[in-house]
């Protein structure tokens, strides 16, 4: 299987006055197309810095980042913005939806930035909302949706440009336990359909749904192991059965 992500000796150093902070220290990782990878580590471990580099939101101090065969380590800001818009879908902990805008308009945003014609924008956004189970909520604003529904809107937005990579930063951090498993079931379904997913999480029970777990500490990778993932749909069925039994 082809490598989608290949990082080679990535270093990221921040200068704060006279202090130099080494956020990433020679990180070399390959991620294949179709993997579901969880990135773990304590606060300050480097996992968020690594995610920002993968998402072309920042550039390394040194080293190389190759995405789908293209070395993007030293591209211009405009070129990185184009890659973010066309190749990468982002899912955030706090959803990052525009509050006074409908679900449909929120999902359309990446297509608007890409210059997609309005008819195609609406058709693709409507399709993605239907795929995440919100076909009947297209006109709802974020305040009219539950946390889980807002995250589904965010996932639809991440998918609308048909990206090759989904980056999920603590996607269940603002959700209750059951809704978290629902979102993981959705991500697993996307992964089973061939989508590559890299997810930052500090929760071991959420990382357990991934097929590989990479752990950072002090800017370096200290563990990189395959994982037999929990089945989120089975977990949901078990929760529902327990609730049904309790009611009876």
Secondary structure, 3 states (H helix, E strand, C coil): CCEEEEEEEEEEEEEECCEEEEEEEEEEEEEECCCEEEEECCCCCCHHHHHHHHCCCCCCCEEEEEECCEECCCCCHHHHHHHHHHHEEEEECCCCCCCCCEHHHHHHHHHHHCCCCHHHHHHHHHHHHHHCCCCCCCCCEHHHCCHHHHHHHHHHHHHCCCCCEEEEECCCCCCCHHHHHHHHHHHHHHHHCCCEEEEECCCHHHHCCCCEEEEEECCEEEEEEECCCCCHHHHHHHHHHHHHHHHC
